[in-house]
Amino acid sequence: MGNNLIFKVGDILIDPATNEIGLLTERYDIFGGYFDYEIDIDVRAIWAWEILWTGSKVSAQYGEGKATRRQSFTELGLINLVRDGVLELIKVDEEYEGDNDADDT
């Protein structure tokens, strides 16, 4: 993976150590609403991603009924985790992006 990773909603992350699968569901600025970026020129947006995790180990980690399947990671943190091989990235198939027509079969 190169240094120019660009994530999209729908991309999938796999944790090879646990075989847990995560779905990128939302990108947001963690400082959203706190700063006026046009006035506060020394402040940059810090982007984060919300991830929805699936798998049995998520439930086991937190206990039945207490599992949180949603986690947030900064975008820079995710880039480092993917680049270093801690997480595997599967990109959303751009060929089918926005194509909801099931009549093509």
Sequence and secondary structure as in RCSB ss.txt:
>XXXX:A:sequence
MGNNLIFKVGDILIDPATNEIGLLTERYDIFGGYFDYEIDIDVRAIWAWEILWTGSKVSAQYGEGKATRRQSFTE
LGLINLVRDGVLELIKVDEEYEGDNDADDT
>XXXX:A:secstr
  S     TT EEEETTTTEEEEEEEEEETTTTT  TTT TT    EEEEEEEESHHHHHHH TTT   EEEEEH
HHHHHHHHTTSSEEE   GGGTT   GGG 
